[in-house]
């Protein structure tokens, strides 16, 4: 079979995207025309104001839908193009732009997150909410995309991330290496155990995806799916269900999963593991009445075979019964659509202290592979409740497809087995070498840099500056109101400066050295001067000070200077632009605006609904603009010299805001640096 060339595939994808986008646009215009015809008579003057507002809402909604549908159509076109290129292979497409129906064509990741505990915690409810929204195949950038993970954070995140429907680590350029072996032996061991768990659970996870494909159920489901009548389960964000398998994770750096109190749904829930319990791995429970199919530990899916031994983990309910399902097919291609698969329903039941396990029924045209069957029955659950260390089991072996019989131990024997298992688990956890608890990550590419922020303090402001990552200001607290104005972590956001028009260009991640440092108690103003090498003989210098004569003001003077520009360039550098990029936190996101008087004299005001706004020429602020919080009646005022600023940019995020100042873009020499001097002051709003 001849395959499409790369150019042919690209051409077909572009054509499909264009056709689908045009169809959506035409339909949208038809709908808009109908609405306008219905609501607008011969004269717009007689239209009520409410109708005009409603029409604008519809118009912008259609534009929004067009943009969102475009993402889905791009995923669809890629999927269909890959299908045409190889008809016997299932495409894999990954996107974060989509619309209703995107799950038919692509997986989704949760976007560019940060390497911190908060974003690790957020990744769990995000995956669950995507599942509830119809996207079963999703997951975060494990370890965090932006910034540097610590060994404990990376290991803990890998422990839970290995059990997400879509499991993948990813990080941005410039961060430290985010491979398991980069964080030490202890973290590497946790990651190894986590990945082996996923491979052992692949038969179950694959079955869940088949059921999701047929019935639309999420692969990873919130805990209240096990008991919709218990409202307390709706608040739990650190546990989730993979079918009858309950995963309890810890997103607290101070506690392992085994130290956390686990709220369980009603019924029987038996704790188990694969002999791999670890403080930095999630705790697993199997619901009473469930049979869990698992495979052997492998290094990659290519090692697996349908003839491999199959294991069934059985957790009996209060009535001594259990059931489970296993889906198997070729693992690729579309033969399953013609019935080329095997769907097996297993059942287990107790009769006079003997548990029988058998195949209840099957679906599909495949014959059962000839393989051994291993049965493990979890002990210690039942109507008596739960024990925190229920890992005891009895095992039996046979042939898959044949009925197996296992004699249950007596009550006293079960008690003895449970006690022994608890002791073994306790000893194991005590002997484990924990992942080192490092508060902050190391510097770029493993460099050992200072980890203590420098404080600048007056009676009005407390600033925290980190020279070792971009010389950024990570905290700007107004002391009289106890309000924090910067949204940041050690490794990203806060007050940053770039040397180009590109987002996060040189200047925001380099190590800065402290050139001068003055303290208020020595009779000088509270200030610090930093300098960072941004390459090409250029440095970015930043002087941050709290003025002695007016301690209400934070003054920042920044410049890009040429120090050793090559002779062949005539003494001039590459094109650079000094870009001031503060990220402010919004305490009341729906009650804030950016307000100013433009150079042309017009009054301007932008709310979060305005989106991103670029201000140039006479539309720039006339030397002052402010972030106004109407809820508390205060404004953070930013003043600057308009002659130094060629462009201003407003970008609204989710709970944060960028108010950027851009210099002109040009080469610099020793005599012609780029400079922006500006101030921040908190004022009461009239």
C-alpha positions in Angstrom: 0.0 0.0 0.0 1.4 3.4 -1.0 1.5 6.0 1.7 0.8 9.7 1.3 3.9 11.9 1.1 4.5 14.5 3.8 3.6 17.3 1.5 0.4 15.5 0.3 -0.6 14.9 3.9 0.0 18.6 4.9 -2.0 19.7 1.8 -4.9 17.5 2.7 -4.9 18.6 6.3 -4.8 22.3 5.3 -7.6 21.7 2.8 -9.8 19.9 5.4 -9.2 22.7 8.0 -10.1 25.4 5.4 -13.3 23.7 4.2 -14.5 22.9 7.8 -13.7 26.4 9.0 -15.5 28.0 6.1 -18.5 25.8 6.7 -18.7 26.9 10.3 -18.1 30.6 9.3 -20.9 30.4 6.7 -23.3 28.8 9.2 -22.4 31.4 11.8 -23.1 34.2 9.4 -26.4 32.8 8.4 -27.4 32.5 12.0 -26.3 36.1 12.6 -28.2 37.3 9.6 -31.4 35.7 10.8 -31.0 37.2 14.2 -30.3 40.7 12.7 -33.3 40.4 10.4 -35.5 39.3 13.3 -34.5 42.0 15.7 -33.5 45.0 13.5 -36.4 46.6 11.6 -35.9 49.4 9.0 -34.5 51.8 11.6 -32.0 50.8 14.3 -33.2 53.9 16.2 -36.4 52.1 17.3 -34.5 49.1 18.6 -34.5 48.8 22.4 -31.1 49.0 24.1 -31.5 45.6 25.6 -31.9 44.0 22.1 -28.7 45.7 20.9 -26.8 44.4 23.9 -28.2 40.9 23.4 -27.2 41.0 19.7 -23.7 41.9 20.6 -23.5 39.0 23.1 -24.7 36.7 20.3 -22.2 38.1 17.9 -19.2 37.7 20.2 -20.4 34.2 21.2 -20.4 33.2 17.6 -16.8 34.5 17.2 -15.8 32.6 20.3 -17.4 29.4 18.9 -15.6 29.9 15.6 -12.2 30.1 17.4 -12.9 27.0 19.6 -14.3 24.9 16.7 -11.2 25.8 14.7 -9.1 23.9 17.3 -11.3 20.9 17.1 -11.3 20.9 13.3 -7.5 21.1 13.3 -7.3 18.0 15.5 -9.9 16.3 13.4 -8.0 17.1 10.2 -4.8 15.9 11.7 -6.5 12.7 12.8 -8.1 12.1 9.4 -4.9 12.9 7.6 -2.9 10.4 9.7 -5.6 7.8 9.1 -5.3 8.3 5.4 -1.6 8.0 5.6 -1.7 4.7 7.4 -5.0 2.9 7.5 -3.8 0.1 9.8 -2.6 2.4 12.5 -4.6 4.3 15.1 -3.5 8.0 15.1 -2.4 9.7 18.3 -3.1 13.5 18.4 -2.5 15.8 21.3 -4.0 19.2 21.6 -5.1 21.7 24.2 -7.4 23.6 21.9 -10.8 22.0 21.2 -14.5 22.0 21.4 -17.4 19.6 22.1 -16.4 16.4 20.2 -12.7 16.9 20.3 -12.4 13.7 22.3 -13.1 11.7 19.1 -9.8 12.9 17.6 -7.3 13.9 20.2 -6.0 13.7 23.7 -5.8 16.9 25.8 -3.2 18.1 28.3 -4.0 20.7 30.9 -1.7 23.5 29.6 1.6 25.0 30.6 1.6 24.6 34.4 4.2 25.5 37.0 6.6 23.3 39.0 5.0 23.8 42.4 2.8 21.9 44.9 -0.3 24.1 44.1 -0.2 23.1 40.4 0.3 19.5 41.3 -2.8 19.6 43.4 -4.7 21.4 40.7 -3.9 18.7 38.2 -6.1 16.2 39.9 -9.4 18.1 39.7 -8.5 19.4 36.2 -8.3 15.8 34.9 -11.5 14.9 36.6 -13.4 17.9 35.3 -12.2 17.2 31.8 -13.5 13.7 32.2 -16.9 15.0 33.3 -16.8 17.3 30.3 -16.5 14.4 27.9 -12.7 14.2 27.4 -11.5 10.9 29.0 -7.9 11.1 27.7 -6.2 13.9 29.6 -3.3 14.7 31.9 -0.9 17.5 33.0 2.7 18.1 32.3 4.1 15.9 35.1 6.7 17.7 37.2 5.5 21.1 35.9 6.3 22.9 32.6 7.7 26.2 33.8 10.3 26.4 36.5 12.3 23.8 38.3 10.9 20.9 40.3 12.3 19.6 43.5 13.1 15.9 43.9 10.1 15.4 46.3 7.7 17.3 44.1 8.7 15.4 41.0 8.6 12.0 42.6 5.2 12.7 44.2 3.8 14.1 41.0 5.1 11.1 39.0 3.5 8.7 41.6 0.0 10.0 40.9 0.6 11.1 37.3 1.5 7.6 36.3 -2.2 6.7 37.1 -3.7 9.5 35.1 -5.4 8.5 31.8 -2.8 10.4 29.8 0.6 10.3 31.5 3.5 12.4 30.3 6.3 14.5 31.7 7.2 17.8 30.0 9.2 21.0 30.8 10.2 24.2 29.1 13.6 25.1 27.7 15.9 26.6 30.3 14.6 24.6 33.2 16.7 21.9 34.9 16.6 18.4 33.6 13.2 16.8 34.5 14.1 13.1 34.0 13.7 10.8 37.0 17.4 10.1 37.3 18.2 13.8 37.5 16.7 14.1 41.0 18.8 11.4 42.8 18.4 7.7 43.5 15.5 8.0 45.9 13.4 9.9 43.4 14.4 7.6 40.5 13.2 4.6 42.6 9.8 6.2 43.2 9.4 6.9 39.5 10.4 3.4 38.6 7.8 1.9 41.0 5.2 4.4 39.7 5.7 3.4 36.1 5.7 -0.3 36.9 2.3 0.2 38.6 1.0 1.8 35.4 2.2 -1.1 33.2 0.7 -3.7 35.6 -2.6 -1.8 35.5 -2.6 -1.4 31.7 -5.1 -4.3 31.1 -7.6 -2.5 33.4 -6.9 1.0 32.1 -7.2 -0.3 28.5 -10.6 -1.8 29.4 -11.7 1.5 30.9 -10.9 3.3 27.7 -13.0 0.7 25.7 -15.9 1.2 28.1 -15.5 5.0 27.7 -15.5 4.6 24.0 -18.8 2.5 24.1 -20.6 4.3 26.9 -19.0 7.7 27.4 -18.0 7.1 31.0 -14.9 9.0 32.2 -11.7 6.9 32.7 -10.7 8.8 35.8 -13.9 9.7 37.8 -14.4 11.8 40.9 -15.0 10.0 44.2 -18.7 10.7 44.3 -19.2 8.4 41.4 -19.0 5.5 44.0 -21.7 7.1 46.2 -23.7 10.0 44.8 -25.7 10.3 48.0 -22.7 11.3 50.1 -22.2 15.1 49.7 -18.8 14.9 51.5 -17.3 13.0 48.6 -17.8 16.0 46.3 -15.2 18.1 48.1 -12.4 15.6 47.9 -9.8 16.6 45.3 -6.9 14.3 46.1 -8.6 11.0 45.4 -10.1 9.6 42.2 -11.5 6.4 40.7 -10.3 4.2 37.9 -13.4 2.1 37.7 -13.6 0.2 41.0 -9.9 1.1 41.8 -9.6 4.0 44.2 -6.4 6.1 44.1 -5.7 8.2 47.2 -2.8 10.7 46.7 -1.1 13.3 48.8 -0.4 16.8 47.5 1.1 18.0 50.7 4.9 18.1 50.9 4.8 17.3 54.6 2.7 14.2 54.5 2.9 11.0 52.5 -0.3 9.3 51.2 0.0 6.7 54.0 -0.1 9.5 56.6 -3.3 11.1 55.3 -6.8 10.2 56.4 -8.7 8.7 53.5 -12.4 9.2 53.3 -13.9 6.2 51.6 -17.3 5.7 50.0 -19.7 3.3 51.7 -19.2 -0.4 51.2 -16.1 -2.6 51.3 -12.8 -1.1 50.2 -9.7 -3.2 50.6 -6.3 -1.7 50.5 -3.6 -3.5 48.4 -0.4 -2.9 46.5 2.1 -4.8 44.4 4.7 -5.0 47.2 5.7 -1.4 46.3 4.2 0.7 49.1 6.1 4.0 49.5 5.3 7.3 51.3 5.5 9.2 47.9 3.2 6.8 46.0 -0.6 6.9 46.2 -2.5 4.4 48.3 -4.8 2.0 46.3 -8.1 0.5 47.4 -10.2 -2.0 45.5 -14.0 -1.7 45.9 -15.8 -4.7 47.3 -17.5 -6.7 44.6 -14.8 -5.9 42.0 -12.4 -8.0 40.0 -9.3 -6.2 38.8 -7.3 -7.6 35.8 -3.6 -6.8 35.9 -0.6 -7.8 33.8 3.0 -8.7 34.5 5.6 -5.9 35.1 7.1 -4.8 31.8 9.3 -2.0 30.6 7.3 -1.1 27.5 4.1 -2.3 25.8 6.1 -4.0 23.1 7.1 -6.6 25.7 3.5 -7.6 26.4 1.8 -10.6 24.8 -1.7 -11.9 24.9 -0.2 -15.2 26.0 1.3 -13.7 29.1 0.0 -14.8 32.5 -3.1 -12.9 33.5 -3.8 -12.0 37.2 -7.1 -11.2 38.7 -7.3 -9.3 42.0 -10.6 -10.1 43.7 -12.3 -8.0 46.4 -15.5 -9.7 47.7 -18.5 -7.6 48.8 -20.6 -8.1 51.9 -22.5 -10.9 50.1 -19.3 -12.7 49.1 -19.6 -11.8 45.4 -17.4 -9.9 42.8 -17.4 -9.3 39.1 -15.1 -7.7 36.6 -14.5 -7.2 32.9 -11.4 -7.4 30.6 -11.2 -6.1 27.0 -8.5 -7.3 24.7 -7.7 -6.7 21.0 -4.7 -6.3 18.7 -3.7 -3.1 20.4 -3.7 -1.2 17.1 -5.7 -0.9 13.9 -9.5 -1.1 13.6 -10.2 -4.8 13.7 -12.2 -4.3 16.9 -14.9 -2.4 14.8 -15.5 -5.7 13.0 -15.7 -7.7 16.2 -12.1 -8.8 16.3 -11.7 -8.6 20.1 -12.4 -10.5 23.3 -14.5 -9.0 26.0 -14.6 -11.3 29.1 -16.9 -11.0 32.1 -15.5 -12.7 35.2 -17.5 -13.5 38.3 -16.5 -14.8 41.8 -18.7 -16.1 44.6 -18.3 -17.8 48.0 -20.0 -21.1 48.6 -19.3 -22.8 52.0 -15.9 -21.1 52.5 -14.9 -21.9 48.9 -14.5 -19.1 46.4 -15.2 -20.0 42.7 -13.9 -17.8 39.9 -15.1 -18.3 36.4 -16.0 -16.7 33.1 -19.6 -15.7 33.0 -19.8 -14.7 29.4 -17.8 -13.3 26.5 -18.2 -11.0 23.5 -16.2 -10.7 20.3 -15.0 -13.2 17.7 -11.5 -13.8 19.2 -10.7 -17.1 20.8 -9.3 -17.1 24.3 -5.5 -17.1 24.5 -3.9 -20.1 26.1 -2.4 -18.6 29.3 -2.1 -19.1 33.0 -4.5 -17.4 35.4 -3.4 -16.1 38.8 -6.1 -15.3 41.4 -5.5 -13.1 44.4 -8.3 -12.6 46.9 -8.0 -9.6 49.3 -8.8 -10.4 52.9 -9.9 -8.2 55.8 -12.6 -6.1 54.3 -16.2 -7.2 54.7 -19.0 -5.7 56.8 -16.6 -5.1 59.7 -15.2 -2.0 58.1 -11.7 -1.1 57.0 -8.2 -1.6 58.2 -5.6 0.9 57.1 -3.2 -1.8 56.1 -5.4 -4.4 54.4 -2.8 -5.9 52.0 -3.4 -9.6 52.9 -4.4 -11.9 50.2 -4.6 -15.6 49.3 -3.6 -16.8 45.9 -4.4 -19.6 43.5 -3.3 -20.6 40.0 -5.0 -22.2 37.0 -5.8 -21.8 33.4 -7.8 -18.8 32.0 -11.3 -19.8 31.0 -11.5 -22.7 33.4 -13.4 -22.4 36.8 -11.0 -22.1 39.8 -11.8 -22.9 43.4 -10.0 -21.4 46.4 -10.6 -22.4 49.9 -10.9 -19.4 52.3 -9.0 -19.4 55.6 -10.8 -19.4 58.9 -11.5 -16.2 60.8 -8.6 -16.7 63.2 -6.3 -17.4 60.3 -7.4 -14.2 58.5 -6.8 -12.2 61.7 -3.3 -13.6 61.9 -2.6 -12.9 58.2 -3.8 -9.3 58.5 -1.7 -8.7 61.6 1.4 -10.1 59.9 0.7 -8.0 56.8 0.3 -4.8 58.9 3.7 -5.5 60.6 5.4 -6.1 57.2 4.1 -2.9 55.8 5.2 -0.9 58.8 8.7 -2.3 58.6 8.8 -1.7 54.8 7.8 2.0 55.2 10.4 2.4 58.0 13.2 1.0 55.9 12.5 3.1 52.8 14.9 5.9 52.0 12.6 9.0 51.5 13.1 11.5 48.8 15.2 14.4 50.2 13.0 17.3 51.3 14.6 20.3 49.5 12.7 23.5 49.9 13.6 25.1 46.6 15.1 23.8 43.3 18.6 24.3 42.2 19.6 26.9 39.7 19.7 26.6 35.9 21.1 23.3 34.7 22.1 22.2 38.2 24.2 25.3 39.2 24.3 25.8 43.0 23.1 29.3 43.5 22.0 31.3 46.5 18.4 30.4 47.6 17.8 33.2 50.0 15.7 36.1 48.6 16.9 39.6 49.4 14.5 41.8 51.3 14.0 45.5 50.7 11.8 47.1 53.4 10.4 50.4 54.5 7.5 51.4 56.6 5.2 51.0 53.5 6.7 48.2 51.3 8.4 44.9 51.7 10.0 43.5 48.5 11.7 40.2 48.0 14.2 39.9 45.2 15.8 36.7 43.8 19.1 37.4 42.0 19.7 33.8 41.0 16.7 33.4 38.6 16.2 36.5 36.5 16.8 39.0 39.3 13.0 39.1 39.6 10.9 40.6 42.3 8.7 37.7 43.6 6.9 39.6 46.3 5.7 43.2 46.7 3.7 43.6 49.9 2.1 46.9 51.0 2.6 46.7 54.7 -0.1 49.2 55.9 -2.8 47.2 54.1 -1.1 43.8 54.3 -1.8 43.3 50.6 0.4 41.3 48.2 0.4 42.7 44.7 2.6 40.3 42.7 1.5 36.9 41.4 4.6 34.7 41.4 6.7 31.7 42.4 10.4 31.6 42.9 11.0 30.4 39.4 8.4 32.3 37.3 6.2 35.5 37.1 6.4 38.3 39.7 8.2 41.3 38.3 10.3 40.3 35.3 12.2 42.0 32.5 13.0 40.8 29.0 15.4 41.9 26.4 13.2 41.2 23.3 9.7 41.3 22.1 9.4 37.5 22.5 7.7 36.2 25.7 10.4 35.1 28.2 13.3 36.2 26.0 16.8 36.7 27.5 16.8 38.5 30.9 14.2 36.6 32.9 16.0 33.4 33.8 19.7 34.3 33.9 21.7 34.6 37.1 22.1 38.2 38.2 24.9 39.5 40.4 24.4 42.1 43.0 26.5 45.2 42.0 25.5 47.4 44.9 23.4 47.0 48.0 22.3 49.9 50.3 20.4 49.5 53.6 18.1 52.2 55.1 19.7 51.8 58.5 23.1 52.9 57.0 21.6 56.3 56.1 21.0 55.5 52.5 17.8 54.6 50.7 16.8 50.9 50.8 18.0 49.7 47.4 19.8 47.0 45.3 21.4 47.1 42.0 21.5 43.9 39.9 23.2 43.0 36.6 22.6 40.0 34.3 24.5 38.9 31.3 22.1 38.5 28.4 24.6 37.5 25.7 26.2 39.3 22.8 28.2 41.7 25.0 25.0 43.0 26.6 23.9 43.3 30.2 20.5 44.1 31.7 20.9 46.3 34.8 18.2 46.9 37.3 18.2 49.4 40.2 15.4 48.7 42.7 14.9 51.2 45.5 12.4 52.4 48.1 12.9 56.2 48.2 14.3 57.6 51.4 12.4 60.9 50.9 9.2 59.2 49.9 9.0 55.6 51.3 5.6 55.2 49.8 7.2 54.8 46.3 9.0 51.8 44.8 11.4 53.1 42.1 12.8 50.8 39.4 15.4 52.0 36.9 16.3 49.5 34.2 18.6 49.6 31.2 20.1 47.4 28.5 23.7 48.4 28.2 26.5 47.4 25.7 29.7 46.3 27.4 31.7 44.3 24.9 30.0 44.5 21.5 32.2 43.1 18.7 34.2 45.4 16.5 32.7 44.0 13.3 29.3 45.4 14.3 30.4 49.0 14.4 29.9 49.2 18.1 26.2 48.3 18.0 24.5 45.3 19.3 21.7 43.1 17.9 18.1 44.4 18.0 16.9 44.5 21.6 13.8 45.8 23.4 13.5 46.5 27.1 10.2 44.9 28.1 9.0 45.4 31.7 6.7 42.4 32.5 5.1 42.5 36.0 2.4 40.0 36.8 0.0 41.4 39.4 -2.4 39.3 41.4 -6.1 40.2 41.4 -7.8 39.8 44.8 -11.2 40.7 43.3 -11.0 39.7 39.6 -14.5 40.9 38.7 -14.0 44.3 40.3 -10.8 45.6 38.8 -10.0 47.8 35.8 -6.9 49.4 34.2 -7.6 53.2 34.0 -5.6 56.1 32.6 -5.6 59.3 30.5 -4.1 58.8 27.1 -1.6 61.1 25.5 -4.5 62.3 23.2 -6.4 63.4 26.3 -9.1 60.6 26.2 -10.1 58.7 29.3 -9.5 55.0 28.9 -10.6 52.0 31.0 -10.1 48.3 30.4 -11.7 45.5 32.3 -10.9 41.7 32.1 -13.5 41.4 29.4 -11.3 43.6 27.2 -8.8 40.7 26.7 -5.3 41.7 25.6 -4.9 45.3 24.6 -1.8 47.0 22.9 -1.5 50.7 23.3 0.7 52.7 20.9 1.1 56.3 19.7 -1.3 58.7 21.2 -3.3 55.9 22.8 -0.5 55.3 25.3 -1.0 56.4 28.9 0.3 60.0 29.4 3.0 58.9 31.9 0.6 57.2 34.4 -1.8 54.3 34.5 -3.3 52.4 37.4 -4.7 49.1 38.4 -7.9 50.0 40.2 -9.6 47.6 42.7 -13.1 49.0 43.1 -14.0 46.5 45.8 -11.5 47.9 48.3 -11.1 51.4 46.8 -7.4 51.3 46.2 -5.2 51.8 43.1 -1.7 50.6 42.3 -0.3 53.5 40.3 2.5 53.0 37.8 4.2 56.2 36.6 6.8 56.4 33.9 8.4 58.7 31.3 6.4 58.4 28.0 9.5 59.3 26.0 11.1 56.0 27.2 8.1 53.9 26.5 6.9 53.2 22.9 4.2 50.6 23.7 2.1 49.5 26.6 0.4 46.2 26.8 -2.5 44.9 29.0 -3.0 41.2 29.3 -5.7 39.7 31.6 -5.1 36.2 32.9 -7.1 34.0 35.3 -6.7 35.9 38.5 -3.7 37.9 37.4 -2.8 40.8 35.1 0.2 42.0 33.1 0.8 45.7 32.7 3.8 45.9 30.4 6.1 48.8 29.4 8.1 48.4 26.1 10.9 50.5 25.0 11.6 51.0 21.3 13.3 48.1 19.5 16.8 49.0 18.3 20.5 48.2 18.6 22.4 49.7 21.5 26.0 50.9 21.9 28.0 51.9 25.0 26.7 55.5 24.5 23.1 54.7 23.6 21.5 52.3 26.2 17.8 51.5 26.3 16.3 52.8 29.6 13.0 52.7 31.4 12.6 54.4 34.8 9.2 54.0 36.5 7.5 53.9 39.9 4.8 52.1 41.8 2.6 53.7 44.6 -0.6 52.5 46.3 -3.2 55.2 46.5 -6.8 55.5 47.7 -9.3 55.7 44.9 -11.6 58.7 45.0 
